């Protein structure tokens, strides 16, 4: 396997809080029910949501795709058995990852009160000149600090 993509994104938490305040229903388009439930266990859910949004953007960048290539809810941040955040892809995101030869995701999240940041590394197999590819919809092996904040 080789690294086939790297993505990073930062979300300004104050700005993100403003977007959520002005457009409260946007959370349904951006996050799964499990992500929302996890975020709302915190005294400041916006920090956790901003980190998850950054992870979704970073994943799309690692795939060499832009916003709209897959619904944001098709890219989910879950917690592994050890509590570390991992990526779980669904629907169109799984198809996109398979087309790129994706096999393994690494995810790192962190945040402060001001900034959420996510970094992704995608390992896989080149699909150029080959119809073979390996995909794994649930990330393995990645480690993360709790969450990151960032600015778009």
Secondary structure, DSSP 8 states (H G I E B T S, - for coil): -EEEEEEEEEEEHHHHHHHHHHTGGGHHHH--HHHHHHHTTSS-HHHHHHHHHHHHHHHHHHTT--TTSS-GGGEEEEE-TTS-EEEEE-HHHHHHHHHTTEEEEEEEEEE-SSEEEEEEEEEE---TT-S-----SB--S---BS--B---
